[in-house]
Amino acid sequence: MNVTELYLEKCSQIIESIRLQQDHIRQAALWFSESILASRVVHLFGTGHNRILVEEMWPRYGSFPGFHPIVELSLTYHNNVTGSNGQRQAMFLENVPGFAEKIVRNFGLSSLDSALIISSSGCNVVPIEMAEILKAARMKVVAIVSRQHCEKSQSKRWDGKKLIDFADLVLDTGAPVGDAMIYIEGLDLPVSPGSTVGGIMLVNSIKAEVANLLTEAGHPPFVLTAPALIGDEKSKMVFDKAYDEHSHRMAVLHAEAGKS
């Protein structure tokens, strides 16, 4: 088996691990659909590369409003790798106590909201505190972690608690300890991680379940759809309606900042 075949085989195993979590996926979707139907939002948060899953949920083709992507650039923009806005700074900041509270202070929270917090290790301070704050606001909190990696990792929080300690429901990406899945002869350090593969399948499964529940409830969502599929005019209409709906939901969050 060559290394590409090996990686694809590992990904196939991840697919099976996601398949076994369908009950939890549907439960998360139920909570999220309830928030959206109540004219509230599902807060999405992740630091580092977990930003990928936040933006996969909304906004992009095949997605719809009702989700609130919280993407803090100081924790996620490290394309320079070193130097200004580099990886060292981002990794430091994601373990600064109190940072999550400063982010959340910009928004009005409600127990009608729900949340999806993503952290492969579940051990960095800011995602943990974000989950703690949102759970204290009496909303349902769903966590995506790599279960094996989380269990073997040490929390950076003062009391040793992890993201899963503040989650009402935990979903597992299926990635191994250390995330990377492929060992190459002559190289003692593994390459090619799997958490993003599993995470993307989780969030899109949730997205599909939420769309189904909204439609069954008589509120089919405005789904961002390519002109190549539905034509320029309808595509533009759907985009405008989706973006307008997002703006209206965000206006409520900003108007209620500091009141929760």
Phi and psi in degrees as a GROMACS rama.xvg file:
@    title "Ramachandran Plot"
@    xaxis  label "Phi"
@    yaxis  label "Psi"
@TYPE xy
-78.1292  172.59  ASN-2
-67.359  -32.1757  VAL-3
-66.1529  -44.7848  THR-4
-61.1847  -38.989  GLU-5
-64.2599  -43.295  LEU-6
-63.6265  -43.3113  TYR-7
-64.3631  -35.0641  LEU-8
-64.7095  -42.1691  GLU-9
-61.5598  -39.5955  LYS-10
-65.5487  -35.634  CYS-11
-62.6544  -37.3548  SER-12
-65.8255  -36.7457  GLN-13
-63.6713  -42.0384  ILE-14
-56.445  -43.5174  ILE-15
-64.7773  -36.406  GLU-16
-67.3597  -34.4303  SER-17
-68.9904  -40.4834  ILE-18
-57.5565  -34.784  ARG-19
-74.4181  -8.93035  LEU-20
-105.175  18.3638  GLN-21
-60.7112  -36.2749  GLN-22
-62.4301  -41.8133  ASP-23
-70.2571  -36.223  HIS-24
-61.4825  -44.496  ILE-25
-67.7617  -34.095  ARG-26
-66.6334  -43.817  GLN-27
-59.4213  -44.0104  ALA-28
-62.9559  -36.7722  ALA-29
-63.0382  -48.0481  LEU-30
-60.2195  -43.3968  TRP-31
-66.4838  -41.1886  PHE-32
-65.6994  -35.1019  SER-33
-63.1411  -40.4196  GLU-34
-63.5444  -45.4297  SER-35
-66.0063  -41.8617  ILE-36
-66.9242  -23.8123  LEU-37
-85.6634  11.1153  ALA-38
65.143  24.6409  SER-39
-109.132  -160.213  ARG-40
-135.085  164.104  VAL-41
-105.307  113.884  VAL-42
-76.2791  132.755  HIS-43
-117.127  131.22  LEU-44
-148.241  138.598  PHE-45
-162.355  149.216  GLY-46
-105.705  166.259  THR-47
58.6078  -139.975  GLY-48
-69.8155  -11.5218  HIS-49
-66.5481  -12.6813  ASN-50
-55.1468  -30.8811  ARG-51
-55.9426  -43.5085  ILE-52
-72.2728  -33.3258  LEU-53
-61.2744  -48.2493  VAL-54
-75.8085  -21.2255  GLU-55
-67.4286  -33.4691  GLU-56
-72.8929  -40.9919  MET-57
-173.019  134.844  TRP-58
-103.544  136.004  PRO-59
-164.933  168.417  ARG-60
-50.4581  139.627  TYR-61
79.6262  12.8993  GLY-62
-124.958  172.087  SER-63
-150.295  160.904  PHE-64
-69.9705  164.323  PRO-65
122.997  -12.6116  GLY-66
-107.136  144.036  PHE-67
-116.487  94.374  HIS-68
-75.8096  116.25  PRO-69
-99.2174  102.363  ILE-70
-116.982  98.8518  VAL-71
-85.0399  113.32  GLU-72
-60.8968  -34.4932  LEU-73
-64.7346  -18.64  SER-74
-104.348  -7.92113  LEU-75
-131.407  -19.7587  THR-76
-96.0813  99.944  TYR-77
-139.02  37.0602  HIS-78
-63.0911  -26.2559  ASN-79
-70.5706  -16.0796  ASN-80
68.5411  -61.1694  VAL-81
-123.992  168.292  THR-82
84.2735  -157.293  GLY-83
-59.3661  138.853  SER-84
57.689  38.026  ASN-85
-90.512  176.557  GLY-86
-64.0967  -38.2002  GLN-87
-58.6804  -44.8339  ARG-88
-65.3155  -43.746  GLN-89
-62.4007  -42.2623  ALA-90
-67.3425  -31.0944  MET-91
-70.0966  -46.8833  PHE-92
-66.0519  -30.7896  LEU-93
-73.1808  1.48611  GLU-94
-123.586  23.6007  ASN-95
-91.3836  115.085  VAL-96
-61.0965  141.018  PRO-97
92.0024  -13.3331  GLY-98
-64.7485  -42.4694  PHE-99
-59.6977  -39.2113  ALA-100
-63.3926  -38.0618  GLU-101
-64.6179  -36.7279  LYS-102
-68.0031  -50.0046  ILE-103
-66.3652  -27.4204  VAL-104
-58.4807  -17.3665  ARG-105
-76.6084  -8.98554  ASN-106
-130.452  148.147  PHE-107
-84.8659  127.955  GLY-108
-102.655  154.656  LEU-109
-142.407  149.739  SER-110
-67.1582  -12.7616  SER-111
-79.448  -16.9855  LEU-112
-71.5869  167.735  ASP-113
-140.948  176.23  SER-114
-148.906  149.086  ALA-115
-125.528  114.719  LEU-116
-112.906  130.304  ILE-117
-119.097  126.845  ILE-118
-157.932  116.676  SER-119
-58.2298  -45.5005  SER-120
-84.4671  -27.0885  SER-121
67.824  18.9472  GLY-122
-120.848  -3.23329  CYS-123
-84.5654  145.802  ASN-124
-63.5296  -46.6339  VAL-125
-63.8258  -47.9795  VAL-126
-61.264  -36.7655  PRO-127
-63.6624  -48.0609  ILE-128
-66.489  -33.2811  GLU-129
-60.4821  -46.7546  MET-130
-63.3437  -40.2734  ALA-131
-61.4285  -44.7768  GLU-132
-64.8527  -45.805  ILE-133
-68.9353  -36.1818  LEU-134
-67.1716  -36.8118  LYS-135
-65.0945  -24.5761  ALA-136
-81.296  7.47396  ALA-137
70.054  29.5727  ARG-138
-103.57  158.245  MET-139
-74.7559  130.656  LYS-140
-116.849  123.258  VAL-141
-107.146  133.761  VAL-142
-112.929  140.358  ALA-143
-111.683  120.007  ILE-144
-134.342  170.319  VAL-145
-97.2158  102.916  SER-146
-54.5404  -48.232  ARG-147
-62.8564  -41.4899  GLN-148
-67.2051  -41.2069  HIS-149
-61.5429  -44.1462  CYS-150
-65.082  -31.0686  GLU-151
-90.8254  -8.98922  LYS-152
-95.6718  153.821  SER-153
-100.41  128.447  GLN-154
-63.6828  143.294  SER-155
-93.2091  0.746515  LYS-156
-80.0311  149.571  ARG-157
-58.9371  -32.9794  TRP-158
-99.2062  3.87942  ASP-159
81.1403  -0.374466  GLY-160
-73.2627  150.757  LYS-161
-116.013  172.471  LYS-162
-54.4362  -41.2197  LEU-163
-63.6777  -18.8742  ILE-164
-74.3571  -14.2945  ASP-165
-118.375  17.8096  PHE-166
-107.748  140.118  ALA-167
-79.3101  -22.1464  ASP-168
-152.795  137.487  LEU-169
-119.846  129.031  VAL-170
-110.147  144.876  LEU-171
-113.085  126.249  ASP-172
-67.6154  -19.9585  THR-173
84.4602  3.64255  GLY-174
-77.2831  155  ALA-175
-81.4757  174.963  PRO-176
-56.6016  130.671  VAL-177
85.8697  -10.1505  GLY-178
75.4214  -50.7649  ASP-179
-63.5098  142.208  ALA-180
-116.476  -9.70073  MET-181
-118.946  123.219  ILE-182
-100.832  132.392  TYR-183
-112.475  137.996  ILE-184
-57.9216  127.86  GLU-185
91.1599  -6.05216  GLY-186
-123.378  117.669  LEU-187
-87.7517  1.17914  ASP-188
-115.933  129.713  LEU-189
-72.967  156.348  PRO-190
-127.773  171.812  VAL-191
65.4222  86.998  SER-192
-72.2293  166.603  PRO-193
-123.161  -8.76184  GLY-194
-64.972  -35.1635  SER-195
-68.4369  -37.6277  THR-196
-58.8804  -51.8943  VAL-197
-65.866  -40.3297  GLY-198
-63.4237  -41.9768  GLY-199
-62.4644  -39.9726  ILE-200
-66.6952  -37.208  MET-201
-64.3125  -50.0524  LEU-202
-68.5647  -34.6423  VAL-203
-75.0636  -29.4883  ASN-204
-65.9498  -44.3573  SER-205
-60.5915  -44.2965  ILE-206
-58.0901  -45.0688  LYS-207
-64.1369  -41.5775  ALA-208
-65.5086  -40.2992  GLU-209
-64.0934  -45.0967  VAL-210
-58.2958  -40.4762  ALA-211
-63.4106  -44.3155  ASN-212
-67.4519  -40.5842  LEU-213
-63.5954  -40.9303  LEU-214
-67.1436  -43.0797  THR-215
-61.2733  -30.4875  GLU-216
-82.0081  1.24122  ALA-217
87.0403  14.3172  GLY-218
-127.884  65.4967  HIS-219
-59.2445  134.487  PRO-220
-77.2757  158.399  PRO-221
-82.736  104.556  PHE-222
-95.4314  126.428  VAL-223
-61.0437  118.549  LEU-224
-134.595  138.92  THR-225
-69.0306  143.317  ALA-226
-56.7913  -31.332  PRO-227
-61.3285  -22.1667  ALA-228
-96.83  -40.9188  LEU-229
-123.948  3.87002  ILE-230
91.3253  155.778  GLY-231
-61.4028  -47.4371  ASP-232
-64.182  -49.098  GLU-233
-67.5846  -37.9833  LYS-234
-60.6875  -45.7706  SER-235
-63.0424  -40.3381  LYS-236
-61.0851  -45.7772  MET-237
-65.6105  -42.9401  VAL-238
-59.4782  -47.3939  PHE-239
-62.1386  -43.6476  ASP-240
-66.5025  -39.165  LYS-241
-65.7635  -45.5232  ALA-242
-66.713  -38.0693  TYR-243
-62.7507  -44.073  ASP-244
-61.2654  -42.1888  GLU-245
-60.4107  -44.825  HIS-246
-59.9581  -41.6492  SER-247
-64.8128  -41.3354  HIS-248
-65.5682  -40.6329  ARG-249
-69.0951  -32.6295  MET-250
-59.6687  -38.6067  ALA-251
-65.7329  -43.3942  VAL-252
-60.9277  -44.3479  LEU-253
-70.9487  -36.9351  HIS-254
-65.7954  -27.9746  ALA-255
-99.7383  10.301  GLU-256
-57.2345  131.692  ALA-257
85.8802  -6.05499  GLY-258
-93.846  -15.3339  LYS-259
